[in-house]
Amino acid sequence: MAGAKRAAGVLAVAATVIAAAGCGGGGGSKTAEGTTAAGTTTAPAATTTAASSAPLTKAAYVTKMRAIGRSLSTSLNSLNGATTAAKAAIALSTVQKDLRTAATQIESISPPNAIKAQHQQLAKAVTDFADELGPIITKLKGGTLGALSSVTTLKGLREIQTASTAIANKGYKIGG
């Protein structure tokens, strides 16, 4: 039982960082090319014009990013009920899928020019974090609940925090 409580605490920290970053999941469109900014191939995608349209206004950008963050926060909260390694593996697999959807959503946004580089860094960080969850999910499937403790040490999570802080420092408060 102590392991489950520790795991819930780890996940709460990860959820806080991601939600504060304004990153999230939910239904989104893929890039027209079917490739993420990080170069990973996705399923054939619906046509989208967001990436080629004019940059969003600051208010529109913040609104879109906060909506993505709320959606992912819901996904991350599902991890709190995972008290066994098997349940945590299922929940973390869902979070991983939602992170990939979030990355696609973020990539489809035309950010204001003032934060274009930071926005691209954020999209890449979300993709990287999703990828880094794979080995943890594998360990959980093998029965190792303690594997969850490594979630907060992942490079992608730190990169999400760095990119979102850089965006916030430019006056774009995308976190909750």
TIKESE-340767 format. One record per atom (N, C-alpha, C): x, y, z; atom name. Coordinates in steps of 0.2 Angstrom, whole numbers. Each point is the difference from the previous one (the first is absolute). Layout:
// residues N
     xx     yy     zz  atom
      X      Y      Z    CA
...
***
This chain:
// residues 176
     xx     yy     zz  atom
      4     -6      0     N
     -4      6      0    CA
      4      6      0     C
      6      0      3     N
      4      6      0    CA
      3      2     -7     C
      1     -6     -4     N
      2      1     -6    CA
     -5      4     -5     C
     -6     -2      1     N
     -6      3     -3    CA
      0      8      2     C
      1      1      6     N
     -1      7      2    CA
      6      4     -3     C
      6     -3      0     N
      6      4     -3    CA
     -1      1     -7     C
     -3     -5     -4     N
     -1      0     -7    CA
     -5      6     -1     C
     -6      0      4     N
     -5      6     -1    CA
      4      6      1     C
      4      1      5     N
      4      6      1    CA
      4      2     -6     C
      3     -5     -3     N
      5      1     -6    CA
     -5      3     -6     C
     -5     -3      0     N
     -5      1     -6    CA
     -3      7      1     C
     -1      2      6     N
     -3      7      2    CA
      5      5     -2     C
      6     -1      1     N
      6      5     -2    CA
      0      0     -7     C
      0     -5     -4     N
      0      0     -7    CA
     -6      3     -3     C
     -6     -1      3     N
     -6      3     -2    CA
      0      8      0     C
      3      2      6     N
      0      7      2    CA
      5      3     -5     C
      6     -3     -2     N
      4      3     -5    CA
     -3      1     -7     C
     -3     -5     -2     N
     -3      0     -6    CA
     -6      4     -1     C
     -4      0      5     N
     -6      4      0    CA
      2      8      0     C
      5      1      4     N
      3      7      0    CA
      3      2     -6     C
      2     -5     -4     N
      3      2     -6    CA
     -5      1     -6     C
     -6     -1      2     N
     -5      1     -5    CA
      0     -5     -6     C
      3     -6      2     N
      0     -6     -5    CA
     -6     -4      1     C
     -2     -4     -5     N
     -5     -4      1    CA
     -3     -5     -5     C
     -5     -4      1     N
     -2     -4     -5    CA
     -7      1     -2     C
     -3     -4     -3     N
     -7      1     -2    CA
      0     -1     -8     C
     -6      1     -3     N
      0     -1     -7    CA
      4      5     -4     C
      4     -1     -4     N
      3      5     -4    CA
      2     -2     -7     C
      2      4     -4     N
      2     -1     -7    CA
      7     -2     -1     C
      2     -4     -5     N
      7     -1     -1    CA
      3      5     -5     C
      6      0     -1     N
      3      4     -5    CA
     -2     -3     -7     C
      0      4     -5     N
     -2     -3     -6    CA
      5     -5     -3     C
      6      1      2     N
      5     -5     -2    CA
      0     -6      3     C
     -3     -1      6     N
     -1     -6      3    CA
      7     -1      4     C
      4      5      2     N
      6     -1      3    CA
      0      6      6     C
      2     -2      6     N
      0      5      5    CA
      7      4     -1     C
      0      6      4     N
      6      4      0    CA
      6     -4      2     C
     -1     -5      4     N
      6     -4      2    CA
      2     -5     -5     C
     -4     -1     -6     N
      2     -4     -5    CA
     -3     -7      1     C
     -4     -1      4     N
     -3     -7      1    CA
     -6      0     -5     C
     -1     -6     -3     N
     -6      0     -4    CA
     -6     -1      4     C
     -6      3     -3     N
     -6     -1      3    CA
     -5     -3     -5     C
     -6     -2      2     N
     -5     -3     -5    CA
     -1      6     -5     C
     -3     -2     -6     N
     -2      5     -5    CA
     -5      5      4     C
      1      6     -2     N
     -3      5      4    CA
     -5      4     -4     C
     -5      3      4     N
     -5      4     -3    CA
      4      6     -2     C
     -3      3     -5     N
      3      7     -3    CA
     -1      5      5     C
      5      4      2     N
      0      5      4    CA
      3      7     -3     C
     -2      5      2     N
      3      6     -3    CA
      3      5      6     C
     -1     -3      6     N
      2      4      6    CA
      8      2     -1     C
      4     -5     -2     N
      7      1      0    CA
      2      5     -5     C
     -4      1     -5     N
      2      4     -6    CA
     -4      7      0     C
     -4      0      5     N
     -4      7      1    CA
      4      5      4     C
     -3      6      0     N
      4      5      3    CA
      0     -1      8     C
      6      2      3     N
      0     -1      7    CA
     -6      2      4     C
     -1     -3      5     N
     -6      1      5    CA
      2      7      4     C
     -5      3      2     N
      1      5      4    CA
      2     -2      7     C
      2      4      4     N
      2     -3      7    CA
     -6     -3      4     C
     -5      3      0     N
     -6     -2      3    CA
     -2     -7     -2     C
     -1      0     -7     N
     -2     -7     -3    CA
      5     -5      1     C
      6      1      0     N
      6     -5      2    CA
     -1     -2      7     C
     -1      4      5     N
      0     -2      7    CA
     -7     -4      1     C
     -5      2     -3     N
     -6     -4      0    CA
      0     -7     -2     C
      3     -1     -6     N
      1     -6     -3    CA
      5     -5      4     C
      5      3      3     N
      5     -3      4    CA
     -3     -2      6     C
     -4      4      3     N
     -3     -2      7    CA
     -5     -5     -1     C
     -3      0     -6     N
     -5     -6     -1    CA
      3     -7     -1     C
      6      1     -3     N
      4     -7     -1    CA
      2     -2      7     C
      2      5      4     N
      3     -2      7    CA
     -6     -3      4     C
     -6      3      0     N
     -5     -3      4    CA
     -2     -7     -2     C
      0     -1     -7     N
     -1     -7     -2    CA
      5     -5      2     C
      7      2      0     N
      5     -5      3    CA
     -1     -1      7     C
     -1      6      4     N
     -1     -1      7    CA
     -5     -5      2     C
     -6     -1     -4     N
     -5     -5      1    CA
      3     -7     -1     C
      4     -1     -5     N
      4     -6     -1    CA
      4     -2      5     C
      4      5      2     N
      5     -1      6    CA
     -3     -2      6     C
     -6      3      2     N
     -3     -2      6    CA
     -3     -7      0     C
     -1     -3     -6     N
     -2     -7      0    CA
      6     -4      3     C
      6      2      1     N
      5     -4      3    CA
      0     -1      7     C
     -4      5      3     N
      0      0      8    CA
     -4     -6      2     C
     -4     -3     -3     N
     -4     -6      2    CA
      4     -7     -1     C
      6      1     -4     N
      4     -6     -1    CA
      4     -2      6     C
     -2     -5      3     N
      3     -3      6    CA
      4     -6     -1     C
      0     -3     -6     N
      4     -6     -1    CA
      4      2     -7     C
      6     -4     -1     N
      4      1     -6    CA
     -4     -1     -6     C
     -5     -5      0     N
     -4     -1     -6    CA
     -4      6     -2     C
     -4      2      5     N
     -4      6     -1    CA
      4      6     -2     C
      6      1      3     N
      4      6     -1    CA
      2      0     -8     C
      2     -6     -2     N
      2     -1     -7    CA
     -5      2     -5     C
     -7     -2      2     N
     -5      1     -5    CA
     -1      8      0     C
      0      3      6     N
     -1      7      1    CA
      5      4     -3     C
      6     -2      1     N
      6      4     -3    CA
      0     -1     -8     C
     -2     -6     -2     N
     -1     -1     -8    CA
     -5      5     -3     C
     -5      1      4     N
     -5      5     -2    CA
      3      7      0     C
      4      2      5     N
      3      6      1    CA
      5      1     -6     C
      4     -5     -2     N
      4      0     -5    CA
     -3      2     -7     C
     -6     -4     -1     N
     -4      2     -6    CA
     -2      7      0     C
     -3      2      6     N
     -2      7      0    CA
      5      5     -1     C
      6     -1      3     N
      6      4     -1    CA
      2      1     -8     C
     -1     -6     -3     N
      2      0     -8    CA
     -5      4     -3     C
     -7      0      2     N
     -5      4     -3    CA
      1      7      1     C
      2      2      7     N
      2      6      2    CA
      5      3     -5     C
      5     -3     -1     N
      6      2     -4    CA
     -2      2     -7     C
     -5     -4     -3     N
     -2      1     -6    CA
     -5      6      0     C
     -4      1      5     N
     -4      6      1    CA
      5      6      0     C
      5      0      4     N
      5      6      1    CA
      3      1     -6     C
      2     -5     -4     N
      3      1     -6    CA
     -4      3     -6     C
     -7     -1      1     N
     -4      3     -5    CA
     -2      7      1     C
      2      3      6     N
     -1      7      2    CA
      5      4     -3     C
     -2      6     -3     N
      5      5     -3    CA
      1      5      6     C
      5     -1      4     N
      1      5      6    CA
      2      7     -3     C
     -1      5      5     N
      2      6     -2    CA
      8      0     -1     C
      2      4     -4     N
      7      0     -2    CA
      5      1      6     C
     -2      4      5     N
      4      1      5    CA
      2     -6      4     C
     -4     -5      0     N
      2     -6      3    CA
      0     -7     -4     C
      1      1     -6     N
      0     -5     -5    CA
      5     -6      2     C
      6      2      1     N
      6     -4      2    CA
     -2     -4      6     C
     -3      3      5     N
     -1     -3      7    CA
     -6     -5     -1     C
     -5      2     -4     N
     -6     -4     -2    CA
      3     -6     -3     C
      4      0     -5     N
      3     -6     -3    CA
      4     -4      5     C
      3      3      4     N
      4     -4      6    CA
     -5     -4      4     C
     -6      4      2     N
     -5     -4      4    CA
     -3     -6     -4     C
     -2      1     -6     N
     -2     -5     -4    CA
      4     -6      0     C
      7      1     -1     N
      5     -5      0    CA
      0     -4      7     C
      0      4      5     N
      1     -2      7    CA
     -6     -5      1     C
     -6      2     -2     N
     -6     -4      2    CA
      1     -7     -4     C
      2      0     -6     N
      1     -6     -4    CA
      6     -4      3     C
      5      3      2     N
      6     -3      4    CA
     -3     -4      6     C
     -3      4      4     N
     -3     -3      6    CA
     -4     -6     -1     C
     -5      1     -5     N
     -4     -6     -1    CA
      4     -6     -2     C
      6      1     -4     N
      4     -6     -2    CA
      4     -3      6     C
      2      5      4     N
      4     -3      6    CA
     -5     -4      5     C
     -6      1      0     N
     -5     -4      4    CA
      0     -8     -2     C
      2     -1     -6     N
      0     -7     -3    CA
      4     -5      5     C
      6      1      2     N
      3     -5      4    CA
     -3      0      7     C
     -3      5      3     N
     -3      0      6    CA
     -6     -4      0     C
     -4      0     -6     N
     -6     -4     -1    CA
      2     -7      0     C
      5     -2     -3     N
      3     -7     -1    CA
      1     -2      7     C
      4      4      4     N
      1     -3      7    CA
     -6     -1      4     C
     -5      5     -1     N
     -6     -1      4    CA
     -4     -6     -2     C
      0     -2     -7     N
     -3     -6     -2    CA
      4     -6      3     C
      6      1      2     N
      4     -6      3    CA
     -1      0      7     C
     -4      4      3     N
     -2      0      7    CA
      4      5      5     C
      4      4     -3     N
      4      5      4    CA
     -3      6      1     C
     -4      1      5     N
     -4      6      1    CA
      5      6      2     C
      6     -1      3     N
      5      5      1    CA
      2      3     -6     C
     -1     -3     -6     N
      3      4     -6    CA
     -3      7     -1     C
     -6      1      3     N
     -3      6     -1    CA
      4      6      3     C
      4     -2      5     N
      4      5      3    CA
      5      4     -4     C
      1     -4     -6     N
      5      3     -5    CA
     -3      5     -5     C
     -7      1      1     N
     -4      4     -5    CA
      3      8      1     C
      1      2      6     N
      1      7      1    CA
      8      1     -1     C
      4     -5     -2     N
      7      1     -2    CA
      1      0     -7     C
     -5     -1     -4     N
      0      0     -7    CA
      2      7     -3     C
      5     -1     -5     N
      2      6     -4    CA
     -6      4     -3     C
     -4     -3     -3     N
     -6      3     -3    CA
     -4      4      4     C
     -1     -2      6     N
     -4      3      5    CA
      3      7      2     C
      7      0      1     N
      4      6      2    CA
      0      4     -6     C
      0     -2     -6     N
      0      4     -6    CA
     -7      3     -1     C
     -6     -3      2     N
     -6      3      0    CA
      0      6      4     C
      2     -1      6     N
      1      5      5    CA
      4      6     -2     C
      5     -1     -3     N
      5      5     -3    CA
     -4      4     -5     C
     -3     -3     -5     N
     -3      3     -6    CA
     -6      4      3     C
     -4     -3      4     N
     -6      4      2    CA
      2      6      5     C
      5     -1      4     N
      3      6      3    CA
      2      5     -4     C
      4     -1     -6     N
      2      5     -5    CA
     -6      3     -3     C
     -5     -4     -1     N
     -6      3     -3    CA
     -3      5      5     C
     -1     -2      6     N
     -3      4      5    CA
      4      6      1     C
      7      0      0     N
      4      6      1    CA
      0      5     -5     C
     -3     -2     -6     N
     -2      5     -5    CA
     -7      2      0     C
     -3     -1      6     N
     -7      3      1    CA
     -6     -5     -2     C
      2     -6     -2     N
     -6     -4     -2    CA
     -1     -5      5     C
     -5      1      4     N
     -2     -4      6    CA
     -4     -6     -2     C
      3     -5     -3     N
     -4     -6     -2    CA
     -2     -5      5     C
      3      0      6     N
     -1     -4      5    CA
     -7      2      3     C
     -4     -5      2     N
     -6      1      4    CA
     -1      6      3     C
***
